[in-house]
Amino acid sequence: MIRRTPARPVDVEKLFPELVPFRRESVRLHPRAGSPSHHDSSVGGPLLWPAAEPWPVCIEEHFDPDTVSEVQAAVPMVPIVQVRPADAPGIPFPEGTDLLQVLWCPYAHGEYCYPLPQVHWRDSGVIKDILPTPEPVKDLPKDWYPDPCVVHPEQVTEYPSWDLSRDTHDALQARFKELKATTGLDYWYHLAEAPGIKLGGYPGWTQEPCWPDCEACGGRMEHLLTVASEEFDGESWRTWLPVEDRTDSGWTEAADNPAGLCLGDVGGVYIFECRTCPDRPIGHWFDCS
């Protein structure tokens, strides 16, 4: 089943032509509870992992985010996202690859209590024998890793909210207020960047932006993936909830946090990559409300 974001209720670029240079495309994954196979694009599903490669484990210092108690044992990473190019239009896969895999350790790390991610780009054609995806170990913080979900990818256009420059914000502020007064639409919630789990576009920041720089070349990294706690909130659903998930009273049960995530206080994890360096090093950030 497809998922379609409703057409924008206003012509954003006609109302705010200053935003045209900041237009970006993202891919909303629209995860919904299901039983994906290791060959499928998925959120939280089994990965197409080569049997000759050990399953990754986290040996960094980490602790339980609920009890704030230290966890000593090495912890197998858990699948977050697996995506094929056909389900990620506009996302630049490295040459010779056709599979993006993201995993992370779902315990808290460091001062900011973030999950610790890994990114793997693969050529699925060379994978013959497959290592079964292990079950999550007992007592993991359950809402820090997703339930298995099939995906319904959709490419959408976004504009910046938190990433809007101060000068542009000041130039548009009066028109933003006028739009809300006349239509009830809030640019930040209803027209800027898409909520939920997505590839590319703008990070779905909960707090102020924190773009990492590449340690190798010094350049600012590109946004690869936002893993958000929720697919929408009490405001953003009005314009971002897919047509297929709408009901007379709001939304279907299937659309209400299908991945079962609650990262911190309804926060998100943002994964970045340097597309200049040949090994495409990654960075990440975690915030919450």
Backbone as CSV, one residue per row, in Angstrom:
resi,resn,N_x,N_y,N_z,CA_x,CA_y,CA_z,C_x,C_y,C_z
1,MET,0.841,-1.204,0.000,0.000,0.000,0.000,0.870,1.246,0.000
2,ILE,0.532,2.218,-0.811,1.309,3.450,-0.859,0.867,4.391,0.247
3,ARG,1.701,5.379,0.527,1.356,6.455,1.449,1.601,7.768,0.720
4,ARG,0.609,8.652,0.738,0.701,9.922,0.023,0.474,11.073,0.990
5,THR,1.473,11.933,1.105,1.302,13.159,1.870,0.345,14.077,1.104
6,PRO,-0.630,14.676,1.765,-1.542,15.571,1.043,-0.788,16.717,0.358
7,ALA,-1.348,17.203,-0.724,-0.759,18.371,-1.379,-0.679,19.527,-0.396
8,ARG,0.389,20.320,-0.508,0.528,21.460,0.405,-0.710,22.353,0.307
9,PRO,-1.252,22.787,1.415,-2.486,23.583,1.386,-2.302,24.985,0.808
10,VAL,-1.056,25.416,0.671,-0.759,26.700,0.029,0.478,26.514,-0.837
11,ASP,0.695,27.443,-1.760,1.892,27.416,-2.605,3.029,28.087,-1.836
12,VAL,3.884,27.267,-1.214,4.926,27.791,-0.339,5.852,28.741,-1.088
13,GLU,6.267,28.357,-2.266,7.266,29.154,-2.987,6.671,30.422,-3.586
14,LYS,5.383,30.425,-3.840,4.740,31.657,-4.309,4.599,32.652,-3.159
15,LEU,4.242,32.138,-1.975,4.104,33.007,-0.807,5.455,33.489,-0.285
16,PHE,6.442,32.584,-0.360,7.753,32.874,0.226,8.852,32.526,-0.778
17,PRO,8.993,33.321,-1.843,9.994,32.999,-2.871,11.421,32.966,-2.324
18,GLU,11.648,33.599,-1.191,12.981,33.556,-0.583,13.397,32.142,-0.189
19,LEU,12.403,31.232,-0.076,12.711,29.862,0.338,13.153,28.967,-0.813
20,VAL,12.974,29.415,-2.048,13.288,28.574,-3.204,14.718,28.030,-3.155
21,PRO,15.736,28.845,-2.822,17.096,28.292,-2.804,17.319,27.234,-1.733
22,PHE,16.409,27.162,-0.753,16.594,26.227,0.355,15.757,24.962,0.198
23,ARG,15.056,24.826,-0.931,14.238,23.637,-1.171,15.126,22.380,-1.177
24,ARG,14.650,21.333,-0.495,15.324,20.039,-0.511,14.290,18.924,-0.649
25,GLU,14.741,17.803,-1.206,13.882,16.628,-1.306,14.279,15.615,-0.233
26,SER,13.281,15.030,0.407,13.536,13.958,1.362,12.664,12.762,1.007
27,VAL,12.962,11.630,1.615,12.174,10.414,1.409,11.578,10.010,2.747
28,ARG,10.285,10.208,2.872,9.567,9.740,4.058,9.404,8.223,3.930
29,LEU,9.850,7.471,4.928,9.783,6.015,4.838,8.406,5.475,5.241
30,HIS,7.635,6.226,5.995,6.292,5.793,6.394,6.297,4.343,6.908
31,PRO,7.050,4.031,7.954,7.031,2.658,8.459,5.667,2.304,9.039
32,ARG,5.274,1.055,8.801,4.044,0.532,9.391,4.326,-0.900,9.839
33,ALA,3.746,-1.307,10.947,3.996,-2.626,11.515,3.818,-3.712,10.457
34,GLY,4.776,-4.653,10.411,4.713,-5.703,9.419,5.769,-6.755,9.667
35,SER,5.986,-7.588,8.662,6.959,-8.674,8.759,7.886,-8.645,7.548
36,PRO,8.765,-7.643,7.469,9.678,-7.574,6.320,10.675,-8.732,6.351
37,SER,11.142,-9.125,5.179,12.202,-10.135,5.093,13.557,-9.437,5.069
38,HIS,14.629,-10.232,5.134,15.962,-9.627,5.111,16.317,-9.059,3.737
39,HIS,15.504,-9.331,2.727,15.729,-8.749,1.404,15.026,-7.399,1.238
40,ASP,14.101,-7.076,2.124,13.253,-5.903,1.950,13.853,-4.644,2.565
41,SER,13.470,-3.499,2.038,13.661,-2.252,2.766,12.754,-2.294,3.989
42,SER,13.258,-1.794,5.112,12.478,-1.903,6.339,12.986,-0.920,7.375
43,VAL,12.195,-0.737,8.405,12.613,-0.099,9.645,12.527,-1.162,10.727
44,GLY,13.633,-1.455,11.396,13.641,-2.436,12.470,13.534,-3.876,12.010
45,GLY,13.634,-4.127,10.708,13.503,-5.484,10.188,14.836,-6.205,10.120
46,PRO,14.827,-7.481,9.720,16.074,-8.238,9.580,16.925,-7.683,8.443
47,LEU,18.239,-7.793,8.601,19.167,-7.243,7.625,19.742,-8.335,6.731
48,LEU,20.053,-7.970,5.504,20.763,-8.851,4.581,22.243,-8.777,4.957
49,TRP,22.624,-9.600,5.933,23.967,-9.513,6.511,24.789,-10.723,6.081
50,PRO,25.985,-10.507,5.522,26.791,-11.634,5.047,27.246,-12.536,6.192
51,ALA,27.123,-13.853,5.989,27.481,-14.808,7.032,28.961,-14.745,7.392
52,ALA,29.794,-14.314,6.448,31.234,-14.254,6.708,31.636,-13.071,7.574
53,GLU,30.692,-12.175,7.862,30.991,-10.963,8.637,30.307,-11.047,9.999
54,PRO,31.077,-10.964,11.084,30.447,-11.064,12.410,29.425,-9.958,12.620
55,TRP,28.365,-10.285,13.353,27.376,-9.272,13.702,28.035,-8.242,14.622
56,PRO,27.829,-6.941,14.371,28.526,-5.927,15.184,28.009,-5.860,16.620
57,VAL,28.936,-5.658,17.536,28.585,-5.473,18.944,29.180,-4.156,19.426
58,CYS,28.567,-3.574,20.433,29.049,-2.333,21.022,29.888,-2.666,22.246
59,ILE,31.147,-2.218,22.249,32.030,-2.444,23.389,32.370,-1.125,24.085
60,GLU,31.671,-0.051,23.673,31.894,1.236,24.315,31.205,1.270,25.687
61,GLU,31.602,2.215,26.518,30.899,2.400,27.781,29.481,2.877,27.499
62,HIS,28.509,2.220,28.119,27.120,2.612,27.898,26.315,2.292,29.144
63,PHE,25.123,2.891,29.205,24.295,2.703,30.381,22.830,2.692,29.990
64,ASP,22.014,2.128,30.876,20.586,2.044,30.641,19.979,3.435,30.814
65,PRO,19.308,3.979,29.779,18.772,5.340,29.879,17.622,5.469,30.874
66,ASP,16.995,4.350,31.207,15.878,4.399,32.150,16.359,4.390,33.604
67,THR,17.348,3.532,33.885,17.827,3.399,35.265,19.116,4.155,35.518
68,VAL,19.770,4.631,34.430,21.058,5.322,34.494,22.108,4.440,35.182
69,SER,21.946,3.126,35.053,22.929,2.197,35.593,23.843,1.705,34.470
70,GLU,25.113,1.542,34.778,26.089,1.151,33.763,25.850,-0.282,33.324
71,VAL,26.030,-0.538,32.036,25.885,-1.870,31.465,27.260,-2.330,31.023
72,GLN,27.723,-3.446,31.559,29.100,-3.867,31.335,29.289,-4.687,30.062
73,ALA,28.329,-5.548,29.747,28.536,-6.524,28.690,28.555,-5.894,27.306
74,ALA,29.280,-6.556,26.379,29.205,-6.177,24.973,27.784,-6.445,24.474
75,VAL,27.227,-5.502,23.738,25.818,-5.580,23.344,25.705,-5.658,21.822
76,PRO,25.039,-6.682,21.298,24.808,-6.710,19.842,24.013,-5.485,19.394
77,MET,24.439,-4.885,18.284,23.700,-3.772,17.717,22.344,-4.254,17.199
78,VAL,21.397,-3.325,17.105,20.060,-3.675,16.626,19.798,-2.976,15.286
79,PRO,19.030,-3.626,14.389,18.729,-3.006,13.087,17.813,-1.794,13.263
80,ILE,18.149,-0.743,12.553,17.313,0.455,12.551,16.651,0.630,11.188
81,VAL,17.461,0.667,10.147,16.916,0.886,8.800,17.705,0.049,7.809
82,GLN,17.007,-0.530,6.859,17.622,-1.106,5.654,16.859,-0.563,4.457
83,VAL,17.582,-0.019,3.477,16.920,0.634,2.344,17.656,0.307,1.047
84,ARG,16.866,0.023,0.021,17.395,-0.181,-1.337,17.178,1.090,-2.162
85,PRO,17.979,1.295,-3.219,17.855,2.535,-3.998,16.457,2.798,-4.545
86,ALA,15.741,1.754,-4.921,14.400,1.958,-5.476,13.468,2.593,-4.456
87,ASP,13.788,2.426,-3.167,12.970,2.994,-2.107,13.571,4.262,-1.528
88,ALA,14.597,4.788,-2.192,15.267,5.987,-1.696,15.607,6.926,-2.848
89,PRO,14.589,7.381,-3.608,14.871,8.258,-4.752,15.575,9.534,-4.316
90,GLY,16.639,9.851,-5.046,17.381,11.077,-4.762,18.490,10.921,-3.754
91,ILE,18.565,9.788,-3.063,19.631,9.561,-2.088,20.834,8.977,-2.826
92,PRO,22.017,9.621,-2.773,23.171,9.157,-3.540,23.860,7.963,-2.883
93,PHE,23.642,6.782,-3.427,24.346,5.589,-2.949,25.774,5.601,-3.500
94,PRO,26.755,5.163,-2.720,28.119,5.055,-3.250,28.158,4.105,-4.447
95,GLU,29.054,4.371,-5.381,29.170,3.536,-6.569,29.411,2.083,-6.173
96,GLY,28.692,1.190,-6.828,28.874,-0.231,-6.575,28.062,-0.764,-5.404
97,THR,27.176,0.058,-4.820,26.346,-0.405,-3.704,24.872,-0.269,-4.041
98,ASP,24.069,-1.103,-3.427,22.616,-1.025,-3.628,21.869,-1.340,-2.337
99,LEU,22.541,-1.143,-1.209,21.911,-1.449,0.064,22.506,-0.550,1.144
100,LEU,21.631,0.163,1.834,22.021,0.970,2.995,21.505,0.286,4.244
101,GLN,22.405,0.070,5.206,22.027,-0.540,6.480,22.502,0.349,7.621
102,VAL,21.598,0.639,8.551,21.922,1.427,9.739,21.561,0.596,10.969
103,LEU,22.519,0.492,11.891,22.292,-0.184,13.163,22.730,0.763,14.263
104,TRP,22.303,0.477,15.499,22.902,1.199,16.609,22.813,0.385,17.894
105,CYS,23.625,0.796,18.852,23.525,0.259,20.201,22.445,1.056,20.914
106,PRO,21.400,0.386,21.424,20.266,1.121,21.985,20.443,1.533,23.436
107,TYR,21.643,1.383,23.958,21.910,1.958,25.270,22.394,3.398,25.110
108,ALA,22.470,4.118,26.208,22.882,5.522,26.194,24.401,5.618,26.297
109,HIS,24.957,6.586,25.554,26.404,6.777,25.522,26.721,8.255,25.722
110,GLY,27.812,8.514,26.395,28.339,9.873,26.460,27.490,10.830,27.266
111,GLU,27.934,12.081,27.254,27.289,13.130,28.040,25.848,13.368,27.617
112,TYR,25.577,13.175,26.302,24.243,13.485,25.793,23.361,12.246,25.656
113,CYS,23.821,11.108,26.189,22.981,9.903,26.291,22.477,9.407,24.943
114,TYR,23.305,9.430,23.924,22.860,9.088,22.576,23.037,7.603,22.275
115,PRO,22.163,6.995,21.447,22.456,5.689,20.862,23.683,5.820,19.952
116,LEU,24.415,4.733,19.774,25.660,4.789,18.991,25.452,4.064,17.669
117,PRO,25.380,4.800,16.536,25.030,4.172,15.259,26.239,3.704,14.436
118,GLN,25.946,2.793,13.528,26.857,2.381,12.461,26.099,2.456,11.145
119,VAL,26.834,2.748,10.060,26.244,2.783,8.716,27.060,1.861,7.819
120,HIS,26.372,1.022,7.056,27.024,0.112,6.111,26.361,0.274,4.747
121,TRP,27.197,0.440,3.712,26.729,0.437,2.330,27.213,-0.871,1.703
122,ARG,26.329,-1.600,1.044,26.691,-2.921,0.534,26.256,-3.115,-0.916
123,ASP,26.920,-4.071,-1.562,26.486,-4.622,-2.841,25.773,-5.926,-2.519
124,SER,24.458,-5.921,-2.599,23.704,-7.109,-2.193,23.977,-8.302,-3.102
125,GLY,24.442,-8.034,-4.328,24.666,-9.123,-5.281,25.784,-10.057,-4.894
126,VAL,26.696,-9.621,-4.037,27.825,-10.478,-3.657,27.543,-11.242,-2.362
127,ILE,26.385,-10.993,-1.758,26.045,-11.683,-0.513,25.351,-12.995,-0.866
128,LYS,26.013,-14.112,-0.563,25.452,-15.431,-0.863,24.846,-16.064,0.379
129,ASP,25.678,-16.329,1.379,25.175,-16.893,2.626,24.835,-15.758,3.580
130,ILE,23.700,-15.879,4.250,23.174,-14.794,5.079,23.242,-15.170,6.557
131,LEU,23.745,-14.243,7.363,23.759,-14.420,8.808,22.395,-14.016,9.362
132,PRO,21.713,-14.895,10.078,20.412,-14.499,10.645,20.564,-13.310,11.590
133,THR,19.625,-12.380,11.505,19.626,-11.230,12.402,19.299,-11.695,13.812
134,PRO,20.170,-11.429,14.787,19.894,-11.917,16.143,18.720,-11.191,16.782
135,GLU,18.039,-11.881,17.672,16.987,-11.255,18.460,17.618,-10.262,19.426
136,PRO,16.949,-9.151,19.721,17.502,-8.219,20.717,17.733,-8.925,22.053
137,VAL,18.847,-8.601,22.700,19.151,-9.250,23.970,18.149,-8.806,25.035
138,LYS,18.030,-9.620,26.056,17.072,-9.358,27.120,17.379,-8.044,27.831
139,ASP,16.327,-7.344,28.224,16.396,-6.145,29.064,16.939,-4.903,28.356
140,LEU,16.988,-4.913,27.013,17.308,-3.673,26.318,16.209,-2.646,26.571
141,PRO,16.529,-1.353,26.578,15.478,-0.323,26.688,14.591,-0.363,25.447
142,LYS,13.411,-0.958,25.579,12.598,-1.340,24.429,12.270,-0.188,23.497
143,ASP,11.977,0.991,24.050,11.568,2.078,23.156,12.749,2.803,22.525
144,TRP,13.965,2.226,22.635,15.142,2.788,21.976,15.537,2.011,20.733
145,TYR,14.710,1.070,20.310,14.938,0.430,19.016,13.576,0.096,18.418
146,PRO,13.473,0.104,17.089,12.144,0.019,16.460,11.614,-1.398,16.366
147,ASP,10.297,-1.499,16.419,9.631,-2.745,16.077,9.771,-2.980,14.569
148,PRO,9.703,-4.240,14.106,9.800,-4.505,12.664,8.674,-3.826,11.894
149,CYS,9.051,-3.081,10.876,8.078,-2.349,10.060,8.422,-2.474,8.588
150,VAL,7.403,-2.658,7.764,7.562,-2.461,6.327,7.530,-0.956,6.064
151,VAL,8.013,-0.553,4.902,8.059,0.875,4.593,7.263,1.166,3.326
152,HIS,6.799,2.411,3.240,6.033,2.899,2.080,6.674,4.213,1.648
153,PRO,7.830,4.161,0.988,8.618,5.373,0.726,7.878,6.378,-0.154
154,GLU,8.122,7.648,0.155,7.512,8.738,-0.604,8.462,9.930,-0.608
155,GLN,8.761,10.448,-1.771,9.621,11.628,-1.887,8.776,12.893,-1.748
156,VAL,9.228,13.797,-0.889,8.502,15.049,-0.646,9.486,16.213,-0.660
157,THR,8.930,17.414,-0.821,9.732,18.638,-0.805,9.675,19.258,0.582
158,GLU,10.826,19.727,1.055,10.926,20.333,2.375,11.565,21.715,2.285
159,TYR,11.329,22.483,3.341,11.967,23.780,3.526,12.446,23.860,4.979
160,PRO,13.442,24.674,5.270,14.019,24.670,6.623,13.146,25.367,7.651
161,SER,13.189,24.858,8.869,12.601,25.569,10.011,13.739,25.997,10.932
162,TRP,14.222,25.084,11.763,15.364,25.420,12.624,16.579,25.868,11.820
163,ASP,16.732,25.353,10.607,17.904,25.680,9.789,17.728,26.951,8.956
164,LEU,16.621,27.645,9.132,16.415,28.907,8.428,17.377,29.961,8.987
165,SER,18.078,30.638,8.105,19.023,31.655,8.576,18.285,32.789,9.270
166,ARG,18.961,33.469,10.176,18.344,34.563,10.916,17.851,35.660,9.978
167,ASP,18.654,36.005,8.965,18.251,37.067,8.037,16.971,36.686,7.278
168,THR,16.922,35.434,6.797,15.737,34.993,6.066,14.529,34.923,6.992
169,HIS,14.740,34.423,8.192,13.653,34.380,9.164,13.082,35.764,9.420
170,ASP,13.961,36.732,9.643,13.491,38.091,9.927,12.733,38.680,8.735
171,ALA,13.201,38.358,7.516,12.543,38.888,6.321,11.150,38.285,6.124
172,LEU,10.931,37.065,6.617,9.667,36.368,6.380,8.725,36.378,7.571
173,GLN,9.203,36.820,8.714,8.436,36.682,9.943,7.034,37.303,9.844
174,ALA,6.934,38.491,9.283,5.628,39.151,9.191,4.677,38.347,8.308
175,ARG,5.183,37.786,7.218,4.332,36.993,6.329,3.959,35.657,6.962
176,PHE,4.874,35.068,7.759,4.524,33.852,8.502,3.345,34.133,9.437
177,LYS,3.413,35.252,10.135,2.338,35.610,11.072,1.036,35.871,10.336
178,GLU,1.136,36.531,9.199,-0.075,36.808,8.409,-0.698,35.509,7.919
179,LEU,0.131,34.555,7.472,-0.375,33.259,7.020,-1.127,32.554,8.142
180,LYS,-0.568,32.557,9.338,-1.234,31.888,10.457,-2.537,32.579,10.819
181,ALA,-2.538,33.893,10.768,-3.753,34.640,11.127,-4.872,34.404,10.128
182,THR,-4.537,34.230,8.859,-5.569,34.115,7.824,-5.956,32.670,7.517
183,THR,-5.040,31.710,7.757,-5.306,30.312,7.390,-5.206,29.340,8.553
184,GLY,-4.570,29.753,9.651,-4.325,28.838,10.762,-3.109,27.962,10.552
185,LEU,-2.416,28.150,9.441,-1.233,27.329,9.150,0.003,27.943,9.791
186,ASP,0.733,27.116,10.526,1.997,27.521,11.128,3.119,26.999,10.240
187,TYR,3.919,27.905,9.682,4.980,27.482,8.764,5.823,26.374,9.362
188,TRP,6.199,26.504,10.639,7.138,25.577,11.263,6.564,24.169,11.350
189,TYR,5.301,24.045,11.757,4.686,22.734,11.917,4.124,22.172,10.616
190,HIS,3.570,23.044,9.773,2.727,22.573,8.680,3.359,22.631,7.298
191,LEU,4.427,23.407,7.126,4.943,23.618,5.774,6.444,23.392,5.618
192,ALA,7.193,23.316,6.695,8.653,23.287,6.597,9.144,21.866,6.307
193,GLU,9.809,21.211,7.285,10.315,19.867,6.997,9.350,18.799,7.495
194,ALA,9.402,17.655,6.820,8.502,16.552,7.156,8.901,15.921,8.485
195,PRO,7.925,15.531,9.299,8.227,14.790,10.521,8.447,13.310,10.220
196,GLY,8.846,12.565,11.242,8.947,11.114,11.124,10.311,10.621,10.692
197,ILE,10.382,9.341,10.384,11.622,8.681,9.959,11.798,8.930,8.474
198,LYS,12.952,9.479,8.098,13.127,9.899,6.705,14.601,9.930,6.334
199,LEU,14.842,9.916,5.030,16.178,10.022,4.449,16.313,11.371,3.757
200,GLY,17.492,11.989,3.894,17.769,13.227,3.178,16.947,14.395,3.692
201,GLY,16.892,15.444,2.891,16.169,16.642,3.306,16.820,17.290,4.516
202,TYR,15.998,17.887,5.361,16.480,18.533,6.581,16.263,17.623,7.783
203,PRO,17.185,17.619,8.728,16.930,16.866,9.965,15.659,17.369,10.639
204,GLY,14.939,16.450,11.258,13.716,16.837,11.953,14.003,17.266,13.376
205,TRP,14.863,18.292,13.515,15.339,18.719,14.825,14.203,18.922,15.827
206,THR,14.467,18.535,17.069,13.585,18.891,18.180,14.098,20.139,18.877
207,GLN,15.425,20.316,18.847,16.060,21.494,19.418,16.892,22.183,18.334
208,GLU,17.771,23.088,18.749,18.567,23.844,17.778,19.482,22.918,16.988
209,PRO,19.757,23.254,15.726,20.583,22.399,14.881,21.990,22.204,15.433
210,CYS,22.531,21.026,15.136,23.920,20.729,15.500,24.509,19.875,14.381
211,TRP,24.923,20.538,13.289,25.495,19.838,12.144,26.955,19.480,12.446
212,PRO,27.343,18.215,12.320,28.746,17.863,12.559,29.626,18.156,11.349
213,ASP,30.888,18.434,11.620,31.905,18.563,10.579,32.684,17.259,10.477
214,CYS,33.147,16.958,9.271,33.943,15.757,9.043,35.322,15.930,9.677
215,GLU,35.734,14.975,10.482,37.038,15.058,11.127,38.174,14.928,10.117
216,ALA,37.906,14.292,8.979,38.959,14.077,7.984,39.199,15.303,7.111
217,CYS,38.121,15.874,6.551,38.292,16.982,5.600,37.844,18.328,6.158
218,GLY,37.131,18.337,7.272,36.695,19.585,7.883,35.404,20.146,7.339
219,GLY,34.846,19.542,6.283,33.613,20.052,5.694,32.388,19.636,6.481
220,ARG,31.300,20.413,6.318,30.072,20.061,7.013,29.451,18.834,6.379
221,MET,29.002,17.908,7.204,28.412,16.676,6.719,27.004,16.910,6.180
222,GLU,26.524,15.937,5.401,25.182,15.965,4.837,24.256,15.107,5.688
223,HIS,22.986,15.508,5.760,22.014,14.716,6.503,21.671,13.450,5.731
224,LEU,21.811,12.317,6.387,21.470,11.036,5.778,20.132,10.514,6.274
225,LEU,19.922,10.514,7.606,18.754,9.847,8.162,18.313,10.526,9.448
226,THR,17.021,10.765,9.572,16.403,11.132,10.845,15.592,9.945,11.340
227,VAL,15.850,9.542,12.572,15.021,8.534,13.235,14.279,9.252,14.354
228,ALA,13.024,9.554,14.108,12.218,10.328,15.049,11.402,9.407,15.942
229,SER,11.113,9.879,17.151,10.280,9.093,18.063,8.867,8.923,17.526
230,GLU,8.332,9.939,16.861,6.945,9.909,16.404,6.854,10.250,14.933
231,GLU,5.826,9.756,14.285,5.594,10.047,12.872,4.955,11.423,12.669
232,PHE,4.356,11.963,13.704,3.716,13.280,13.647,3.351,13.652,15.063
233,ASP,2.957,14.908,15.258,2.485,15.316,16.580,1.108,15.964,16.447
234,GLY,0.662,16.580,17.542,-0.688,17.124,17.563,-0.930,18.266,16.607
235,GLU,0.108,18.864,16.044,-0.036,19.925,15.047,0.358,19.458,13.652
236,SER,1.525,18.812,13.539,2.052,18.496,12.205,1.167,17.518,11.430
237,TRP,0.377,16.699,12.132,-0.459,15.733,11.432,-1.438,16.406,10.475
238,ARG,-1.801,17.644,10.762,-2.812,18.310,9.936,-2.413,18.384,8.472
239,THR,-1.121,18.544,8.194,-0.683,18.627,6.797,0.232,17.489,6.373
240,TRP,0.823,16.755,7.339,1.813,15.736,6.985,1.287,14.307,7.114
241,LEU,0.150,14.092,7.755,-0.386,12.751,7.879,-0.824,12.254,6.505
242,PRO,-0.363,11.053,6.091,-0.749,10.548,4.767,-2.258,10.426,4.610
243,VAL,-2.693,10.580,3.375,-4.119,10.496,3.047,-4.698,9.167,3.513
244,GLU,-3.933,8.078,3.322,-4.441,6.739,3.622,-4.635,6.491,5.118
245,ASP,-4.040,7.324,5.959,-4.110,7.121,7.407,-5.088,8.061,8.092
246,ARG,-5.842,8.815,7.325,-6.762,9.789,7.911,-8.126,9.158,8.185
247,THR,-8.721,9.575,9.295,-10.080,9.174,9.638,-10.874,10.428,9.985
248,ASP,-12.152,10.273,10.209,-12.982,11.422,10.566,-12.545,12.053,11.878
249,SER,-11.975,11.244,12.770,-11.578,11.758,14.085,-10.086,12.072,14.192
250,GLY,-9.316,11.795,13.128,-7.877,12.082,13.189,-7.068,11.120,12.346
251,TRP,-6.539,10.040,12.975,-5.666,9.132,12.241,-5.933,7.694,12.656
252,THR,-5.489,6.765,11.805,-5.659,5.344,12.091,-4.683,4.911,13.185
253,GLU,-5.020,3.834,13.866,-4.154,3.294,14.911,-2.818,2.870,14.329
254,ALA,-2.826,2.362,13.082,-1.591,1.883,12.462,-0.572,2.993,12.261
255,ALA,-1.040,4.231,12.161,-0.137,5.350,11.907,0.420,5.955,13.184
256,ASP,-0.088,5.553,14.340,0.284,6.161,15.611,1.530,5.474,16.172
257,ASN,2.684,6.056,15.909,3.971,5.535,16.378,4.152,4.055,16.045
258,PRO,4.145,3.700,14.766,4.200,2.283,14.375,5.492,1.586,14.784
259,ALA,6.596,2.322,14.887,7.872,1.704,15.250,8.052,1.559,16.758
260,GLY,7.143,2.137,17.546,7.215,1.983,18.989,8.386,2.667,19.638
261,LEU,8.830,3.799,19.097,10.006,4.493,19.608,9.634,5.614,20.565
262,CYS,10.503,5.828,21.554,10.440,7.035,22.379,11.861,7.325,22.828
263,LEU,12.563,8.114,22.034,13.983,8.385,22.242,14.131,9.595,23.142
264,GLY,14.501,9.337,24.414,14.505,10.431,25.360,13.065,10.895,25.563
265,ASP,12.878,12.186,25.611,11.539,12.742,25.749,11.016,13.106,24.359
266,VAL,10.613,12.095,23.618,10.088,12.255,22.256,11.100,12.989,21.376
267,GLY,12.334,12.525,21.393,13.380,13.164,20.602,13.691,12.404,19.324
268,GLY,14.872,12.657,18.778,15.277,12.024,17.534,16.770,11.832,17.461
269,VAL,17.183,10.893,16.624,18.592,10.655,16.320,18.811,11.056,14.864
270,TYR,19.872,11.815,14.619,20.163,12.336,13.288,21.532,11.810,12.871
271,ILE,21.585,11.175,11.708,22.814,10.568,11.212,23.241,11.317,9.964
272,PHE,24.525,11.638,9.916,25.103,12.453,8.853,26.257,11.688,8.205
273,GLU,26.628,12.125,6.994,27.769,11.512,6.324,28.518,12.571,5.527
274,CYS,29.806,12.330,5.352,30.620,13.171,4.474,30.671,12.513,3.108
275,ARG,30.143,13.179,2.102,30.122,12.623,0.753,31.322,13.057,-0.055
276,THR,32.227,13.810,0.572,33.464,14.216,-0.085,34.551,13.165,0.117
277,CYS,34.659,12.659,1.320,35.673,11.645,1.628,35.229,10.291,1.053
278,PRO,36.136,9.548,0.442,35.754,8.310,-0.249,35.162,7.245,0.676
279,ASP,35.559,7.215,1.956,35.004,6.201,2.859,33.718,6.663,3.541
280,ARG,33.245,7.843,3.199,31.980,8.388,3.690,31.830,8.227,5.205
281,PRO,32.712,8.874,5.972,32.585,8.813,7.433,31.264,9.417,7.889
282,ILE,30.784,8.984,9.052,29.492,9.443,9.556,29.655,10.267,10.828
283,GLY,28.644,11.046,11.114,28.490,11.744,12.382,27.064,11.550,12.852
284,HIS,26.776,11.927,14.089,25.419,11.765,14.584,25.154,12.759,15.704
285,TRP,23.861,12.985,15.952,23.444,13.865,17.033,22.118,13.336,17.564
286,PHE,21.847,13.639,18.831,20.628,13.192,19.501,20.070,14.374,20.278
287,ASP,18.778,14.623,20.129,18.167,15.659,20.954,16.787,15.193,21.425
288,CYS,16.216,15.916,22.349,14.880,15.578,22.823,14.195,16.856,23.286
289,SER,12.875,16.778,23.451,12.120,17.973,23.805,12.206,18.259,25.292
